[in-house]
Amino acid sequence: MTPLAQDHITLFQSNDPQNICAYSPGIWRCADGRLLATMDIGSLRQNEAPPADGKPKPAYEGLNCRVMTSDDGGAAWTTRADLNLYHARPFEAGGILYVLGHRGDLRIARSDDNGTTWSKVSLLSEGEFWHQAPANVWHANGCVYLVMERRVAQQVAGWYVSEMQPILMRARITDDLTRLDAWTMAQSPAFYEAVSDQGFNGFGIPFYPARYPELWMTPDGKRGAAPIGWLESNVVQLLDPNHVWHDPSGRTLHLWLRAHTGLTNYAMVARVTEKGPQPGEGDMELSFESAPSGVPIYYLPMPGGHMKFHVLYDEKTQTYWLLSSQSTDSMRNIGKMPADRYGLPDNQRSRLQLHFSSNMVDWIFAGMVAIGETENCSRHYASMAIDGPDLVVLSRSGDKNARSPHDTNMITFHRIAGFRSLIY
């Protein structure tokens, strides 16, 4: 198979890939065609001194957000700012561009001149611990909706996805989103409070015997599993009136979340309901969907749902598009994994794939976007935007010099020409 966008333009390449890495790319297309890119650049957490107070640090504390723009469709890029935040997400609201991320607390900056200059970073929380990769943004009801994740416990010594609350955030597009009072945040539980980790008979979840809050390690201590959890949520509305979960009142949004279970191709799903008299108003509360039988649904099959994915809705075709990682060897015995594989067998990162769907459940394969030459040559954690007839993709990428498939040394730009022609 010929990939849809194997060729790329490199926005960043580290000159010290063992110590300076690149993470979390986000991309936004402005109304005038300008492309806005964000990415995390900086040192690795393990190379930095721990906090003096002994509290756990957010991951990759040494990263900063680089903001870049292109006015020629991605051929050339100009650095516009380096912001004091990371896990950045670019988006537009009311004609203003924003970049939202965190450094422990939520942080946000704005641009009033289409991304050329940027404000100082403003805080949207105080003394909290937030997380999230650049997932999607949803516009509806005169509002912008997006999901960030707040850690509410500190019992897990390692990967803390069991302790995070997925928080749907809503703001009126006419407000100044650098102000905390512009935002309404949904009430949500942490994973360990809402979903059992004791097993789902017949599904093999959890796949490895980690139980909250304990980690599980292989006998040689080289690889391990954290308690199961959720992270890196996307938000959508189910607009088809024939959909079994469609809400004709317009007050329901759905979250599709990366499912950290040890198994591939499962995502998690939840719903958030607005309590106000009109859509876009009132408090918001997270709950779970059910099948028509009344059985609750926490997990759904989704290609690449085990890794960070990006969902984008195309109004022209009323189609959801999914950019995600493809696994080919998730049932490998851990003791027989080659040295160049990162983490557990489900953690392959070198194959970036594209699917489409009319209902967020039945996903149709559109093609491979890009494939790395080796496991170390990651093409993953990607974001996308619609640019006229094309999809533009920003990938967290690596070459053979990258520190690992996770700790990559490049950010690459890819263009999928005529993406709507892939529908069949």
N, C-alpha and C positions, 0 to 999 in steps of 0.2 A: 504494500500500500504506500502510495506517495503522500506524505503529510501535507496538510493544507497550508502550513506556514512555517516550513522548516528554516527558511532563510530569516535572518534577523538583523536588526540594528542594535548595537550595544550602547546603552545609555551610561553605564558605569562598569568599570572593570578594576578590581582591586590590584594595587601594585604590591600588596603584602597579604596574600590570601590566607595565610595561616593565622593572622591576627586581625585584619580588617575585612569584614564580610559585608554582604548585602542581603537584605531581607525585605519582605512585606511590600511588594509594589502595588500601587493603586493608580488608576487612570480614570480621567474624566474628559469628555468632549464638551467644550464650551459652545455657546450658541453661534459664535462666529466661525467655528471650525478649529479654533486653537485647541491643542491637546495639552492637558495638564497631567503630569506624572509625579507621583510621590514614591519614596522608597526609604528604607532604613539603612544607614551607613554607619559603621563604627566597630568598636572593639567587642570582643566576646566577654560575656559575664564572668567566666571563670578566670579571666586575666585581671580582674579588679579586686580590690580589697573589700571585705564584707563591711556592712554598716557597723558603726561603733556601738549602737544600741542593741545589736544582736538580732534585730528583726529581719525576716526574710526579705530579699530584694525582688522586685519585679524582674522578669527575665530580660536579659540583654540591656541592662541599665546603661551601658556605654553607648547606645545607639542614638543618633539624631535623624530627624526627617529631612531629606533633601527634596526640594521642590524644583521641578523643571518644566519648561514649556516648549512646544514646537508649533510653528506656524506654517509648516510645509508638509503636513501629513505624517510626521514622524521621521523624516529624513535627517533633520538636524535638531539638536536640543540645546537649550540655554538654561543654565542653573540660575534660579531666581532667589532661593533662600535656603538656609539650613535652620530648621526650627527645633526647639528644645522639647521634643516629644518623639514618640515612635509608635509603631503599629498604625501609621497614619492612613486616613481615608479622605480623599478629595471628593467634594460634591458642591452643588450649587443650590441656593435657596434665595428667591426674590432678587435674582440678578447679582448676588454676591457669592463669591467663591469662598469656601471654607476648607480647612484641613483639621480633622478631628483625630486625636490619638490619646496617649496617656504617658505619664511617667509616674507610676503609682496612681496618682490622681488623674482624672480626666483633664485633658488640655485641648485647646482649640485656638486657631488663628484664622483671620479673614483677610481677603483681598478685595478692594473696591475698584481695582483697575485691571480686572480680567487676568489676574495671576502674575502681574509684573512685579508688584511689591506686596509685602505682607506685614500685617500688624504684629505686635508683640503677642506672645502666647498668653491666653487667659485660662484660669482654672475654673472647672465646673464641679469640683468636689474638693473635700478637705480631709486628709488623713485616711484615704481609702486606697484600695488595691484593685486596679482595673486591668483588663486584658482584652484583646481582640485583634485579629488580623483584618486587613481591608476587605470586608464583605460588601454587600450591595447596599443601595439606598433606594427607598420607595417614596414616590411623590403621589399624594392623593389628598383630597379634602382641603386644599390650601395649606397642606402641611408636608414636612419631610419626616420620614420614619427611618430609623436605623437601629441596629442592635450593638450594644457593648456588653461586656461581661465583668461582673464584680465578684471578687473573691471574698467570701464571708467567714471562712474558717481557716485555721492554719495548723491542721493536724497532720496533713500529708507532707512528708519530708521531700518528696520529689514532685513529679508532674501533677498539678493540683486541679485537673479538670473536673473532679468529683465535687469540688468545693466552690464552683462558680455559679452565679446567677446570670442567666441571659436576660438583660434588661432592654426591652424595647423603649426607645427614646423618641419623643414626638415634639416638634416645634412648628409654629406658624412660620411660613416662609417670609412674612413681612417683618418679623421680629429680628432683633440683633442676637444671633445665636452664640455670641461670645459671652452672653449673660446667662447665669444659671437659671434665673427666673423665666427664661424663654422656653425651658424644657419641661415636659412632663415625662416621668419615668414610671414604667409599669412595675407592679408588684409581682415578683417572681421568686420561686424557691431556688435554693441550690440543688444540684443534682442529687446529692446524698440525702436530702430531705424529701425528695419527690419520687425517686425511682429506685427500685430495689437492685442491689448488686448481688443478690443471692442466687440468681439464675433464672432464665426463662426457658422452660422445658421445651425441647425440640428446636431451639434456635442456636444453642451453643454460646450464649451470652451470659456471663463473660467468658472469653475463650481461654484466658490464663487465670490462675488462681489468686489474683490480687483481690483483697477485700478491704474496704475502707476502714481505717486510714492507712493500712499497711501496704508496702510495696512487695512485689514478688521478684526474686532474682533467680537466674540460672545458677546451678551449682558452682560454676566457675566465676560467678560474679561479674561477667562481662556484659550481659544483657538482662533487662528487666522489664516488668510491666507495672504501671500505676493502676490504682483502682479506676474502674470505668467511669466515664463522664461525658460531658458535652462541651462544645466550644464552637467559635467561629460561625456564628449564626447569620443566615440571610433571612430577609423579610419579604413576603409577597402578599398580595390579595388574590383570591381565587375568583376570577371575574366571570367565568362561564356560569350562567344561571342554571345550567343543567348539572353542575358539579354537586356531588353529594354533600360537600362541605361549604357550598356557597352560602353567604349570608346576604340576603336581599336588602337588609338595612344598611349595609356598608360599614358596620361597626367592628367587623372581625378581620384581623390580620393573622397570617400564619408564619411561624418560624420554622425554617428547615435548618437543622444544626448538624455539624460534624459529630458523628458517633464514635467515641473512643472506646472500643470494645475488644480489640484484638482481631476482629473479623473485618473483611473488606466488604464494600458495596452496601453498607447500611448507613442511613442517616436517621436522625431523630426529628420528630415533628411535634409542634405544640401550637396552640392558638392564643392570641391575645385579644381580649374583648374590651372595647371602649364603652364606658358606662354613662357617657353624657347623652343629652337629648338629641344631638346630631353627630354624625361621623366627624372625627377630628376634635371631639370635645370630651371632657370628663376624665376621670381616673381610668387606668388600664390595668387589666389583671390577666396573668398567664394561667392557662389550664391545659388539659389534654383533649385530643379528639377521641372519638369512638367510632367503631364500625357500626353499620346499621343493626348488627346483632346486639349492640350494647357493650361489646368487648372494647376496653380502652386500647388505644394505639399509641405506642411510644416510638417504635422503630418502623421504618419503611425501607424497602430496597431502593438503592440509588447508586448509579455508577460513580464510584469514587467518593461516596459519602463518608468514608473513613478518614479522609484527608481534607485539608482546606479546599473548598470549592467556591465557585462564584456563580450566582444566578442572575440573569438579565432578562427582562421582559421586553419583547418587541411588539409595540402597539400595532404596527402595520400588518403583521401576520397573526397577532394575538397568540404568540408563541413564547414559551419560556426557553431560554438557552442555558446550558449547564457546561461550565468549564471545570474539569476535575482531573485527578490523577488516575491512571490506569495501573492496576496491579496484575502481575502475571505469575507470581510465585509465592502467594501468601500462605500456602500449606507446607512450605519448607520446614523441615525439622530444625529447630533453633540451633542445635548442636552441629548442624551441617551447613550453616550459612557461610558464604564466602566472606572474606575479610572486608571487601569493599561495600558490603551491604550495611546500611544504617539502621540501628534500632531493631525492632521486631520484624518478622517476615511480611507483615501487612504494610510496611513503611517504605515501599518503593516510590521513587520520586522522579524518575527519568522519562516518563511517558505522559504527555498532556493530551487529553481527549476532549471532544465536543459532542454534546447530545442536544436534542430538542424535545419538547413535550407540549401538549395542549392542556395538561392538567396537573403537572408537578409530580406525577406518580409513574406514568408510562413513558419511559425515556427511550428515544430512538437515536441510534448512533449516527452521527453526521460525519465523523472522521477524526483521525489523529491530527492534532495541531502541530506538534513537534515532538521529536524523540531524541533524547541524549545519546551520544555515542557509547558511553559507559554509564554505570550506576552513578558515578561521581558527577556526571554531566547532567545535573538536574534540570528539568523543565517543569516547574511546579509552583504552588502558591500563587497562581496567576490571577489577574483581574482583567476585565474586558469592558469595552464601551462600543456603542454603535456609532460609526462614522460614515454617514450616508449609506451606500450599498454594502459597506464592509463592516467587519468586526475588527477592532484593534485590541491587541492583547499585550499586556506587560507581564513578563515572567521572571520569577526568582530562579536564576539559572546558574549553572556552573560549567567549568571545563575540567580538564584532567588535573589542573593545579589547585582546584578548590579544596578547602580543608576537609569537607565531607559532603555527602549528598544533602545534608541539612544546612550546613554552614557554607553557603555558596559565595562566589566571588564576582557575580555578574548580575546585572539587570538588563533584560533583552526585550526588544519591541518586535512584535509580529503582526502581520496584517492578513486577515482571511478575506479574500476578495469575493464579493457577491455571495455573502453567507446565506441569504434567503433562498438561493438556488439549491442549497443542500437539502431543503425540505422535500420529502417524498412520501 
